[in-house]
Amino acid sequence: MSEETVPAVVLAAGEGRRLDPLTNRRPKPMVPVANRPILDYVVSALAGAGIDRIVLVVGYRQERIRNYFGDGDDWNVDIEYVVQDTQLGTAHAVLQAEAVVDGPFLVLNGDRIVDPSLVSQVRDAVATDADRPVLSVTRSAHASDYGVVSIEGDRVTEITEKPTAPARSELINAGVYGFSNDIFDAIRETPTEKGELAITTTLETILADRPASAVREHDTWLDVSYLWDLLSVNAAILGDDKFETTQESALEGAVATDTAIGTDVSLGANATVGGSTALGDNVTIQPNAVVSNAVVFPDAVIESGAVVRDAIVASNARIGANTTIAGGTSTVVVDGEVHEDVDFGGAIGDNATLGGGVTVDPGTVLGDDAVVDAGAHVTGRIEPDAVVRRG
Amino acid sequence: MCGIVGYVGEGPVGSIVHSGLENLDYRGYDSAGIALVDRGSDDLAITKREGEVSGLDVPSVSSATCGIGHTRWSTHGPPTDTNAHPHTGMTGEVAVVHNGIVENYATLKDELIADGHEFTSDTDTEVVPHLLEQRLEAGHDLQSALESVVDELEGSYAIAAVEAGSDRIVATRHESPLVVGHGDGTAFLASDVTAFLEHTRDVTYLQDGDVVVLEDGTVTITQDRDPVDRPIETVDWDADAAEKGGYDHYMLKEIHEQPTALRQALSGRVNLDDGTADLNLEFPPGFLESLEEIQLIACGTSYYAAQYAAGLLESVADVRASAQLASEYTFNGGRDPWRTLTVAVTQSGETADTLSALRRASGAGVRTLAVTNTLGSTVTREADDSLFIRAGPEIGVAATKTFASQVTTLALLSLFIGRERGTLSAADARSALADLRGLPGAVQQVLDEADTVREAAETYVDASAYFFVGRTYGYPVALEGALKLKEIAYDHAEGFAAGELKHGPLALVTDETPVLAVLTEGTRPAETLNNVAEAQTRGSPAIGIVDGTVETNALDVSFEVPSLGTATPLVANVYLQLFAYYIADLQDRPIDKPRNLAKSVTVE
């Protein structure tokens, strides 16, 4: 079997609720990092590894994905789409691709940045020994947030998804798999848990009698689980020569070097763009504004004198004049879980409008379409469409 | 108006021609055909039939060296197998495909019949292969035969011909588009670059009277039998943009492409420092300042974009401006041609009605400006200046993103002219420019609500008719909304100036005729709301597009848009596009190829 014939199935149907409100209008794979959607890094890595056929499993807000990738000409790959109408887990998503793959294939998560070398290693492993599933493993200090794996030699013998007991190792499932067609039968035999079919549950069963080949990932683990991860992953990519980042607009003024600047960005007099910052297409930064360590999505407007630090500003949002997102550390609650001391100035949802002179406390998450009156003080999590009056 | 394709070179000639035709079938899809020159045979291999390209078989030939193809939108003779192109003469030695109309074909046909020629089709085209055969018999080669034949033809045409036993295509054009693509040892020919964009982006736009020979991957162009050098240009359109990219219909894809298209339309043109639009347009000193009138000429959707722009021009550039239907246009009395600017708005740049109106304006001595999406198109050569809307290829027959890009580009033009004439302050221009920069994000916001539009369409899909109303800039948007619905859903839809409802159309209103109203900034919404109430009193359901400018609690359905000044109705239009799309989709209409219609109408 020639290498070129191994296709890749990329799971991009999920919503990614932990990144709410950014995922109210786009699936998590389309959240931009350094001005490119996360999924673009996955598709580029596949193309870089010589994979020429990609099946995207799409569902939630799929038009965003179809719009961006088309049929893959820009990446020199053939992209096909299969639809997962209801999101019933990763294994269920893989099952949707059954009709369009034959022989060994790769499975990747569309919301996790991967390296081309990892892709080619998994591809080589599954092409050599198609009877054995292939798992990529990496190391994480927070192993118990992920699928913890046990390894013997170069075989993966066990996987436990988000163990409640202390993790047996720091090795985790890095989310790039190599499978052959028999995975589909194995998935069908997998019992659902809470109505979901997870690929890791299928693997738990398979590994019991057929250990998988292990492929080790040595690169930095670039995972966007929470909103603040978007800032650190954005900074990591902007600071890493391995990734190509572009400055599409010629800006006059104080612009740090580790930035990504989209097309037609407008930068007013004396405005400052600090390091680790991505400004999307058509972003307007008015005079005297300061933006630093920030991810600003396309079409957003940051008015005169505003300060935006350690923050995410989603598409078409408007930050009023002299509004301050001061940045720094805070304690943030996501889905009832308390995260202490995270570096996170806040996130402003799509189309939200902040009037002039608003103060945004660190860790604030403002829902999309919310409106904040001039001079108000916002803190905590604010629902979409909310109107915050000055109180 | 049809699509023609040609290919010379290595590889699967038949399937290259076939896929080229598929990319062109927005130009016509009632019949199609292919002719291939087979190295191992003395005959041409031809397949042709009524119906879309997808149902057409590629002729089976062992080793084809070149081929031509055609997809037809009938003008002379109904869509039948025999009327499909390519056409041949008596001997079958030559095959011809043709886009346009041979106006004097009846005379030519009579002469040929008198000479003993027999005709099999009802088309005007068929005279061409017969005439070519006459010349070949008289000793001409294919190129000089074609040169001699076109001397006798009247009308508009792009013609390509092949001859059995000869590895070349000979083609010419007069007032119909034809473009050559340069590959690696291969050459392409087509009515539009989208036919071969996946193979090459290096193109040469032919000019009227050019005769081109494609042979062995080389391209030779002559004009009046003398060689001419035409530049090779690189098209920056993305091949992907002309493909469906996973969408069910091009139209839905193109609706969703609007934020990107609008960013491209604005790119590099918004000058916030000086408060003006940078459009790279040079007018003679004093020309804009001395203007008394701006006429915008266009057809169909472009006409509604022109109507929108006429309002903008009058308000910001303080100059009399009007939109005129190109097919009705004449340069009438009471005007000074030296103080008039005529702006031709055409997506394709090939719209025959618009081109002939443009010629009437030029003939009267008026300075002309083309606003188009198509580099190298006829309108760009005939007008004094050109301004591109940069929307990228639009394949769906129902124009969507190009309307948005046309209005946006024309809005920039109005700001530019207003600034040049000194009628618009830098501050007001900046505020309008900021609104235009807000368009991509605002349109995305509407696209995110597509599901709610679909729900509304499900509610009203069984209506007996749809009425669209608006005032000021909401009026052309109402007209455009109705046109979309007509085109793709085949349902009765009319757009009215809201105030006109009570002067007649109200008689049509029942509880089965929803009224869709544009109720945003820039549309005098409070007055329109009264007209909506008049319809609601008669039982009509009311759907409104609102931005909070007026209280609209009485509406049955309301869709929200952000306020962007006079650009707001353009955002509202996206809801109407989606509404038309879903009404049509729920009825399983062939959305990208509505019956009887084709894009870029190149006949008058």
Chai-1 contact restraints between the chains, C-beta under 6 A:
chainA,res_idxA,chainB,res_idxB,connection_type,confidence,min_distance_angstrom,max_distance_angstrom,comment,restraint_id
A,R25,B,D448,contact,1.0,0.0,6.0,A-B,restraint_1
A,E63,B,H256,contact,1.0,0.0,6.0,A-B,restraint_2
A,R66,B,G245,contact,1.0,0.0,6.0,A-B,restraint_3
A,R66,B,G246,contact,1.0,0.0,6.0,A-B,restraint_4
A,R66,B,Y247,contact,1.0,0.0,6.0,A-B,restraint_5
A,N67,B,H256,contact,1.0,0.0,6.0,A-B,restraint_6
A,G70,B,D240,contact,1.0,0.0,6.0,A-B,restraint_7
A,G70,B,G245,contact,1.0,0.0,6.0,A-B,restraint_8
A,D71,B,E243,contact,1.0,0.0,6.0,A-B,restraint_9
A,D71,B,G245,contact,1.0,0.0,6.0,A-B,restraint_10
A,D73,B,A239,contact,1.0,0.0,6.0,A-B,restraint_11
A,D73,B,D240,contact,1.0,0.0,6.0,A-B,restraint_12
A,D74,B,D240,contact,1.0,0.0,6.0,A-B,restraint_13
A,Y81,B,G246,contact,1.0,0.0,6.0,A-B,restraint_14
A,D264,B,S267,contact,1.0,0.0,6.0,A-B,restraint_15
A,S266,B,L272,contact,1.0,0.0,6.0,A-B,restraint_16
A,D281,B,R263,contact,1.0,0.0,6.0,A-B,restraint_17
A,N282,B,R263,contact,1.0,0.0,6.0,A-B,restraint_18
A,N282,B,P440,contact,1.0,0.0,6.0,A-B,restraint_19
A,D299,B,P440,contact,1.0,0.0,6.0,A-B,restraint_20
A,D299,B,G441,contact,1.0,0.0,6.0,A-B,restraint_21
A,S315,B,G441,contact,1.0,0.0,6.0,A-B,restraint_22
A,N316,B,G441,contact,1.0,0.0,6.0,A-B,restraint_23
A,N351,B,Q445,contact,1.0,0.0,6.0,A-B,restraint_24
